[in-house]
């Protein structure tokens, strides 16, 4: 699994890079298992001199034979934005994996088991009991 962190108009420290890897790549690695995938994290400063800090964290997860999952989060604190992005992308990847699994199960490839008509012949019919109102 490849993990890459890019920063636009922000000086990226090694501690921030390690924090992003710990909060995003480690949980996704457990969910994705051994599948070859790529995770790109972009951190952007949206303030540009306005005085109020605002950071955008964008996470792109590329999984082979699946739809690319993308999440964008904006927050005043960079570490809070990384935390939120990690949570959102983890939910998105799990949901996409569940959709792919359900689609395979309900594609018509497997037939539902049916009962034979001969099994019902030996049973006696019981009259229905009416419920008292």
Buried (B, 14 or more C-beta within 10 A) or exposed (E): BEBEBEBEEBEBEEEBBEBBBEBBBEBBBEEBEEEEBBBBBBBBBEBEEEEEEBBBBBBBBBBEEBEEBEBBBBBEEBBEBBBBBBBBBBEBBEEBBEEBEEEEEEEEEEEEEEEEEEEEEEEEEEEEEEEEE
